[in-house]
Amino acid sequence: MPDFVLCVQMDAANAGVMGYYLIPVVDFTQGHIILRGEHPDDRGQYRHQTLASIFGLGASESGEARR
């Protein structure tokens, strides 16, 4: 089992990205992603607006340039 999984949330038409999630310790046995030991709808702490924010590149999510 991986330590982290990068998930992409798509819109209903699968045409655009709605957000990225860097999720630790997931359970794939239920047919969908369940965060172990947490409520499945409590994903806000893992959400990132851009891939750059996950990897610490460029501007932060608040729009400030990182140093």
N, C-alpha and C positions, 0 to 999 in steps of 0.2 A: 504494500500500500504506500502511495507517495506521501511525502511530508506536507506538500502544498499542491493545490490544484488551481489553475487559472481558468476561470469560467467567463464566458461572454454572454451577456443577456441581450437578446435580439428583440426587435419590435415584432408585432403580430405577423407582419408580412415577411419577416426575415430579411428585410432590406436595409435596416440600419441598426447600429449598436446603441443600446440604451445604457450600458455600463459594463464594467469589468469587476470581477470578484477574485481576490486572492484568498482562497479558503484553506485553512488547515484541517487536517484529519476529517475526511468525508466518508460517508457510507454509501456505496453504489449498489447495495443489494436490494434496495426498495424500488428500483426502476426510475428513480429521480434522486437528486442530491439531498441528503439529510445531514445537517451538521450534528455531529455526535455531541450529546450532552447539552445541546442548546435548542431553543425553539426554532423550527425551520424558517420562520419568517423574520427572524432577527439577524439579517445579513448586512445591515447598514455599516457595521464596523469593518466589514471586509470590502466594501464597495469603493471603487476608484472610477473617476470620470474618464481618465485616459490611461493608456498603457505606460506613457511616460511617467505618470505619477506613481505607478507601481515600482518602476525601476529607478525612481529618483532623478529623472532627466528633465531638463528644461524648467518651465514654470511650475509652481505648485498648483494645487487645485484652487487656491484662493487668488491665483493670477500673479503672485509674486515670483520673481526670478529666484531660483535657488542659488546659494553660494557654495 
